[in-house]
């Protein structure tokens, strides 16, 4: 059985925490920032955690060795 390939696009977008949760950078913080409130931009800076059902899909298909 050959090794499974990691989806490189997913590897650039997601990473794993020590406890096995999937971490990602939130969207909407790249441009057109003037109309967004400071509170909204501050909350977008922090990493998001995927839900459990999406975590299983990421681990199984996109990042098999994560």
Protein Blocks (a to p, Z undefined) as FASTA:
>chain_A
ZZddddfklmmmpccdfkopacdddehilgokllpcfklmmmmmpccdddfklmmmmmmm
mmmmZZ
